Amino acid sequence: MTSTTKNQKNPLASLVAGTVAGGVEGFITYPTEYVKTRLQLQAGVSLRPGETRFQGPVDCLVKTYQSKGLGAIYTGASALVIGNAAKAGVRFLAYDSIAHHLKDDQGHLTGVRSMLAGLGAGMTEAALVVTPSETIKTKLIHDRNSITPKYNGLVHGTRLIVKEEGWLGIYRGVGPVMARQGANSAVRFSCYSTFRGWLETWHASPGQPLPSASTFVAGAMAGIVTVYTTMPLDVVKTKMQGLDAHMYKHSVECLVKVVQQNGVLSLWKGTTPRLTRLIFSGGIVFTVYEKIYAVFGSLSPKSASL
């Protein structure tokens, strides 16, 4: 993933490493995703019968645990962990493939081209994996906090959503999801490559891989930049995938209504839990990916050193 990699990466190794990294990262950081989603769903709307109004991330965690137990904080986790593993596998495979074709004759990948590769990778994962998994996750979380939940787990919930809304029901909000994932990956990959390059010049010995701690720092820093630049897209995406999505005709109308009702700053609602998640997410997913790829990539003559 550095700017000096000349050979094409092993596609199978990229897919496996990305899938494992995504699953590990998704499970570890899920509570922050749950809190972010709950806060975004409550912003500017009337509460459903029996639903509790949360004052912030910590209040959400504490009240959810006290009223519904620890398991409630992992509501929808299976959908996100499975989806996270699949989308990370697709993301890294797509990024490595696109980046290979965007390198110059010397095998270098500039920052702008890295951003373009990330954009393509993000939009690919959004269309294939992210939209259905996050729509289901969002609806499960929203439903769980109703006084009379109707979804009984991932399989039952998915079946009922498809029955009531059709297959397009799990692709609700595909526009903002593609925009958000494309922007996420464009910013994250380009920032990670930049930060990693800086750390390599400071810490790594010639021909030696970057230490895991440095990889984690580069990924975490990329996560911070990603959160603040793409948060409005995430808020619109969440609104469009909730149980109250029928209130909005399309993403632009959703964006306008959110700003009109709650102000521009409401587009950064849920920033704290998402920031917490992406700091750890970036560090975890890139570190695990690098380690797993080093193992699987070495098994194929097509592999390239990281």
Residue, then its C-alpha position, 0 to 999 in steps of 0.5 A: m500500500t506504499s507509494t513504492t510497491k511495484n508488483q501487483k498484490n496477490p488478489l486472494a491474499s488481499l481478499v482474505a486479509g481484508t475480510v479477517a481485518g474487517g471482522v475483527e475490527g467490526f466486533i471490537t468497535y461495535p458498541t461505538e457504532y450502536v451509540k452513534t446510530r442511536l443518537q443520530l436516529q433520535a436527532g430532531v424527531s419525536l420519540r417512539p412510545g417507550e423510547t428513552r431520550f439520550q443526552g450523549p454517548v455515555d448516557c446512551l451506553v449507561k441507560t441502554y445497559q441498565s434498561k436492556g442489558l449488555g446484549a442490547i448494545y450489540t443489537g445488530a452486531s451480527a449484521l455489521v460484523i458479517g457486513n464489515a468482514a465482507k466489505a473490508g475484503v471487497r474494499f482492500l481487493a478493489y483498492d489494490s487492484i485499482a491502485h495497481h492500474l493507476k501506478d506510473d511507469q516506475g510503480h509509484l502511486t501518487g497521493v491523488r491516484s491513491m485517493l482515486a483508488g480509494l474512491g473506487a474501492g469505497m463505491t464498490e463496497a457500498a454497492l455490493v455489501v455496505t448498503p444492505s448490511e447497514t440498512i438491516k443494522t440500522k433498522l434492527i437498532h431502531d426497532r429494538n428501542s421501540i416499546t413493541p419490537k417486531y424483529n427477532g434477530l438478524v435472520h427474522g428481521t431481514r426476512l421481514i424487511v424484505k417481505e414488507e419492503g421488497w429487496l429494494g428495502i435493504y437498498r434504501g439510502v444507496g446514494p448517500v451510502m455510496a457517497r459516504q463510502g467513496a469519500n471514506s475510502a478516498v480520504r482514509f487510503s490516501c491519508y493512511s498512505t501519506f502517514r505511513g510514508w512519513l512513519e517509514t522515513w522516521h522509524a523503519s529500517p531499509g527493507q524492513p516492515l513498519p512496526s505494528a504500533s506505527t501502522f496502528v498510529a497511521g491508521a488511527m490518524a487516517g480515521i480522525v481525518t475521515v470522520y470530520t470530513t465525511m460525517p454529514l454523509d453519515v448522518v444523512k445515510t443513517k436517517m435514510q435507513g431508519l424506520d422513519a425514512h418514509m419522511y424523506k423523498h430523497s437524500v437532498e431533502c433529508l439533508v435540507k430538513v436536518v439542517q432546517q430543523n436542527g442547524v448545520l452542526s447537527l450534521w456532525k451528530g454522533t461524531t464522538p462515538r464515530l470518532t472513537r470507532l474510526i480511531f480504533s477501526g483505522g488502527i485495527v483494520f490496517t494493522v491486522y490487514e498488514k499482518i494477515y497479508a504478510v502471511f498469505g501473500s508470502l504463500s504466492p509468487k504473485s505477492a508483493s512486500l508491503 
